[in-house]
Amino acid sequence: MDRDKFEKVYKEFEEMERNLLLTKRSEYAKDEDCLINFKTTASQLGVTPEEVCLVFLMKHTQAVAKAAMKSDTRLGWGGTGSIEGFSQRISDARNYLILLAALIKERE
């Protein structure tokens, strides 16, 4: 893949990841604290918010790994509703890494 094509893929993911993060944040964290769901779940389970985030990240990386091994997997964002395309699964995993960084930054 040449640099121009790679840059196009990168920019598409970057834009979609930001949109996904903002959309999901408004669905899951209605108050001022963007990380409240990790903290609430952590409190209920007796673990750290970072551990909760890692579990969610692992769910997505396992789905990405499983799909990546299939020869018929294609990139795509999926449709409406609960159907996620492979591109969205990758983006969700990358977003969980950002959320993990935010949790660690807040802890510092």
Secondary structure as a PSIPRED ss2 file (coil, helix, strand):
# PSIPRED VFORMAT (PSIPRED V4.0)

   1 M C   1.000  0.000  0.000
   2 D C   1.000  0.000  0.000
   3 R H   0.000  1.000  0.000
   4 D H   0.000  1.000  0.000
   5 K H   0.000  1.000  0.000
   6 F H   0.000  1.000  0.000
   7 E H   0.000  1.000  0.000
   8 K H   0.000  1.000  0.000
   9 V H   0.000  1.000  0.000
  10 Y H   0.000  1.000  0.000
  11 K H   0.000  1.000  0.000
  12 E H   0.000  1.000  0.000
  13 F H   0.000  1.000  0.000
  14 E H   0.000  1.000  0.000
  15 E H   0.000  1.000  0.000
  16 M H   0.000  1.000  0.000
  17 E H   0.000  1.000  0.000
  18 R H   0.000  1.000  0.000
  19 N H   0.000  1.000  0.000
  20 L H   0.000  1.000  0.000
  21 L H   0.000  1.000  0.000
  22 L H   0.000  1.000  0.000
  23 T H   0.000  1.000  0.000
  24 K H   0.000  1.000  0.000
  25 R H   0.000  1.000  0.000
  26 S H   0.000  1.000  0.000
  27 E H   0.000  1.000  0.000
  28 Y H   0.000  1.000  0.000
  29 A C   1.000  0.000  0.000
  30 K C   1.000  0.000  0.000
  31 D C   1.000  0.000  0.000
  32 E C   1.000  0.000  0.000
  33 D C   1.000  0.000  0.000
  34 C C   1.000  0.000  0.000
  35 L C   1.000  0.000  0.000
  36 I H   0.000  1.000  0.000
  37 N H   0.000  1.000  0.000
  38 F H   0.000  1.000  0.000
  39 K H   0.000  1.000  0.000
  40 T H   0.000  1.000  0.000
  41 T H   0.000  1.000  0.000
  42 A H   0.000  1.000  0.000
  43 S H   0.000  1.000  0.000
  44 Q H   0.000  1.000  0.000
  45 L H   0.000  1.000  0.000
  46 G C   1.000  0.000  0.000
  47 V C   1.000  0.000  0.000
  48 T C   1.000  0.000  0.000
  49 P H   0.000  1.000  0.000
  50 E H   0.000  1.000  0.000
  51 E H   0.000  1.000  0.000
  52 V H   0.000  1.000  0.000
  53 C H   0.000  1.000  0.000
  54 L H   0.000  1.000  0.000
  55 V H   0.000  1.000  0.000
  56 F H   0.000  1.000  0.000
  57 L H   0.000  1.000  0.000
  58 M H   0.000  1.000  0.000
  59 K H   0.000  1.000  0.000
  60 H H   0.000  1.000  0.000
  61 T H   0.000  1.000  0.000
  62 Q H   0.000  1.000  0.000
  63 A H   0.000  1.000  0.000
  64 V H   0.000  1.000  0.000
  65 A H   0.000  1.000  0.000
  66 K H   0.000  1.000  0.000
  67 A H   0.000  1.000  0.000
  68 A H   0.000  1.000  0.000
  69 M C   1.000  0.000  0.000
  70 K C   1.000  0.000  0.000
  71 S C   1.000  0.000  0.000
  72 D C   1.000  0.000  0.000
  73 T C   1.000  0.000  0.000
  74 R C   1.000  0.000  0.000
  75 L C   1.000  0.000  0.000
  76 G C   1.000  0.000  0.000
  77 W C   1.000  0.000  0.000
  78 G C   1.000  0.000  0.000
  79 G C   1.000  0.000  0.000
  80 T C   1.000  0.000  0.000
  81 G C   1.000  0.000  0.000
  82 S C   1.000  0.000  0.000
  83 I C   1.000  0.000  0.000
  84 E C   1.000  0.000  0.000
  85 G C   1.000  0.000  0.000
  86 F H   0.000  1.000  0.000
  87 S H   0.000  1.000  0.000
  88 Q H   0.000  1.000  0.000
  89 R H   0.000  1.000  0.000
  90 I H   0.000  1.000  0.000
  91 S H   0.000  1.000  0.000
  92 D H   0.000  1.000  0.000
  93 A H   0.000  1.000  0.000
  94 R H   0.000  1.000  0.000
  95 N H   0.000  1.000  0.000
  96 Y H   0.000  1.000  0.000
  97 L H   0.000  1.000  0.000
  98 I H   0.000  1.000  0.000
  99 L H   0.000  1.000  0.000
 100 L H   0.000  1.000  0.000
 101 A H   0.000  1.000  0.000
 102 A H   0.000  1.000  0.000
 103 L H   0.000  1.000  0.000
 104 I H   0.000  1.000  0.000
 105 K H   0.000  1.000  0.000
 106 E H   0.000  1.000  0.000
 107 R H   0.000  1.000  0.000
 108 E C   1.000  0.000  0.000
